[in-house]
Amino acid sequence: MTFFSHLKKAAIATAFVLGATAVHADEQYFPLQSYRVGPYAAGGTGFFGGFIDYLNLINIRDGGVNGVKLTWSEGETQYEVEKGVEVYERLKSNPGIAAWNPLSVGIAYAMIDRITDDKVPLITINHGRTDTTDGRVFPYVFPLLLNPYSETSGIVNYIASKEGGLDKLKGKKIVVLYHGSPYGKETIPIYELLSQKYGFELSQIEVPHPGNEQQAQWLTIRREHPDYVVLRGWGVMNPVALKTAQKTGFPADHIVGNVWSNSEEDVIPAGDAAKGYTAITTQASGEQYPVVQEIVKTVYGAGKGNLEEKSRIGSVYHNLGIVNGILNVEAVRIAQTKFGNRTLTGDEVRWGFEHLKLDPARVEALGAKDLFHSINVSWDNHEGDGYVTFQQWDGKKWNVVSDWIAPDWKLLRPIIEKSSEAYAKEKGIKIRTAEDAEAVVSN
Amino acid sequence: MAVQALDAARLPIDWQRLALPVALIAVAYGLIPAYASSYLVEAILLPFLALSLAAVGLNLLTGYCGQLSLGSSAFMAVGAFAAYNFNLRVEGLPLAATMILAGISAAGIGVVFGLPSLRLRGFYLAVSTLAAQFFVQWALTKFGWFSNDNPSGVISAPHLAVAGFSLDRATGRYLLSVTTVIVLTALVWRLVNSATGRNFIAVRDNETAARVIGVPVLKTKLLAFAISSFIIGVAGVLWAFTYLRTVEPAGFNLDRSFQILFIIIIGGLASIRGAFLGAAFIVIFPLILSRLGAFLFGGLFDSGVLDMSQRIVLGALIIIFLIAEPNGLSALFDRLKRRIGSRSS
């Protein structure tokens, strides 16, 4: 052996020791690409607030996950892709990263190649690129609970249940008003497919970002005279849609909001115009759930709460952040049962997410009964069959108005696989098997 | 006068003037690939290079030829989407050819939207180039063919390779970027020191006088639009393929056009060096501020408050700076050099 190879070994050994002492052996780190300013700040503060509140709850109440402390730091993205990439590059060198949770489709798209190289999970709860549901092609991307196609199917199923069955949809007219962005356009083909399948008339109208002027779109809607309008909005577009609907005389209780048009921040600015408006959700709002109560008592009681306005505790985005916290923490806990109670690698946490099975009993044990239904992620199904429910705004708060509804996963899976396989071909990705998924990189 | 100055600068080979570029090239190819961290490359150098190149392109049009344009990011979008489609639809097309074809596509669109410049000037022209901004974004969103019928309209960058060498890693993408920028910048430098470059300046300084002395004004303006859009189009390819690795039409919005315009105003109009200095300022300064802010006040305020205060600081600095030195960073740089020179002699 040459002198240099010895030197190299010594250097690696030193780096390893230094690295190991720098990570305090038992810490799991969450890099947060949050957005607390800019047009989408309401969503960002609520979601990241809820996520941080739950991580704090685990640290304060349980001393971490089986003794492994949870840590995090934030970088502001303003929901902009370039800033998201910058924050990613800045935070990715931190040790012990569990998973990324950007809550932005644009940023998530830009990260797919990067996190796949790094072998660290990317969680896009309730949103993201639909075909990442196919874990065979996207090993590290998890659109947990609800991907855009399932959401579409859930909304159509709900409208059908209001009309008295899927066969009653025939001849009905539905307008989809969507945000002019990758997120907004993601469901165009699936609404078309469902319209052919169930025979309802469909018209999809784009609202250019950010959507604070919608007179023309709503005049078109008035001319078309649909039975239902599906609002696929985001941020300021939502209250403006509801107000403009009122002005043009379209009834709010025939507008169904999608999962990013379902928060208090979307309806309160619309005032009276929002009364009767219904929206889909994967997690109910309100603070009556035991886990939310514990956060109020333990985290806000200790003055460590993340939300500035306590009135937003239990709001839709805050509860989504809490549910996101539960899913991330449980994935780490499940991975620990296999790999030991220590700081896990990103790939080990990926294994945890691929075995993230929380049945209603486990959800109840976590204090989240009725907050969300259940999840059942596997190596090839990265969405995990989330159930949806519908809530109606009464002018003051959201009230649940439906049971837990299952989207038509069987119908959607072949379309998802077609898309993901095309992606695999374009990028030259080898399609993973169940054995590949069990091979885990543990440093 | 400007023409004379350029002539004088051109005649002898001035080694002193070449020292800095040579040193920079040595750093770009030697030190950075060997030692730079992934953060430096991915978050700072790649956006810096793409924006610098776009600014060089716009500076040719606005700084040298005097045609104000707000369509830069539209031409970037044309370049990015053209490169994606050429790569997708023409089997085995080399990367260099893809980039050149993308540039030519952008140049074509540039000429079309440059036509109003034959009648319009100044602010009126700026407003008419806005049409490019809106039209291109609309067309790319409207017709699914441009994004290969991807439902969300977002395309991801293809595998990058030159002569069998994969350039997908950060260093490879950086080398591709830096080489493209150096080659195109060298060509622009040659151009502005040539007869065509002098025609650009003549058109800018006094269109009537230029016509009188026999400069083909119409041809010159369209040529400026074509070359400028070519370069901006290639910058769009770099932005999409080497930096973000994903492209959506909304990513090339009016904000980006303004950003590039601010780069050349802050850096210095009609100066190639200014484009680089301005891009460095716009890319790096907010990051320094944000890191400094997080370091000093991270515990006291949340990231939102910090971000807001950075914007205020940045805005104030730009105003102060432009009052102190209206000719931009490039002029400031010269002044600094003179001062150091006079002190040492």
Chai-1 contact restraints between the chains, C-beta under 6 A:
chainA,res_idxA,chainB,res_idxB,connection_type,confidence,min_distance_angstrom,max_distance_angstrom,comment,restraint_id
A,R36,B,D302,contact,1.0,0.0,6.0,A-B,restraint_1
A,R36,B,S303,contact,1.0,0.0,6.0,A-B,restraint_2
A,R36,B,G304,contact,1.0,0.0,6.0,A-B,restraint_3
A,V37,B,G304,contact,1.0,0.0,6.0,A-B,restraint_4
A,V37,B,D307,contact,1.0,0.0,6.0,A-B,restraint_5
A,V37,B,M308,contact,1.0,0.0,6.0,A-B,restraint_6
A,E74,B,S303,contact,1.0,0.0,6.0,A-B,restraint_7
A,E76,B,S303,contact,1.0,0.0,6.0,A-B,restraint_8
A,E76,B,D307,contact,1.0,0.0,6.0,A-B,restraint_9
A,E86,B,A43,contact,1.0,0.0,6.0,A-B,restraint_10
A,E89,B,Y39,contact,1.0,0.0,6.0,A-B,restraint_11
A,E89,B,E42,contact,1.0,0.0,6.0,A-B,restraint_12
A,E89,B,A43,contact,1.0,0.0,6.0,A-B,restraint_13
A,Y109,B,V154,contact,1.0,0.0,6.0,A-B,restraint_14
A,Y109,B,T246,contact,1.0,0.0,6.0,A-B,restraint_15
A,A110,B,L244,contact,1.0,0.0,6.0,A-B,restraint_16
A,A110,B,T246,contact,1.0,0.0,6.0,A-B,restraint_17
A,D113,B,R245,contact,1.0,0.0,6.0,A-B,restraint_18
A,S181,B,A250,contact,1.0,0.0,6.0,A-B,restraint_19
A,P182,B,S152,contact,1.0,0.0,6.0,A-B,restraint_20
A,P182,B,G153,contact,1.0,0.0,6.0,A-B,restraint_21
A,P182,B,V154,contact,1.0,0.0,6.0,A-B,restraint_22
A,P182,B,E248,contact,1.0,0.0,6.0,A-B,restraint_23
A,K185,B,S152,contact,1.0,0.0,6.0,A-B,restraint_24
A,K185,B,G153,contact,1.0,0.0,6.0,A-B,restraint_25
A,E186,B,P151,contact,1.0,0.0,6.0,A-B,restraint_26
A,E186,B,S152,contact,1.0,0.0,6.0,A-B,restraint_27
A,I188,B,P151,contact,1.0,0.0,6.0,A-B,restraint_28
A,P189,B,P151,contact,1.0,0.0,6.0,A-B,restraint_29
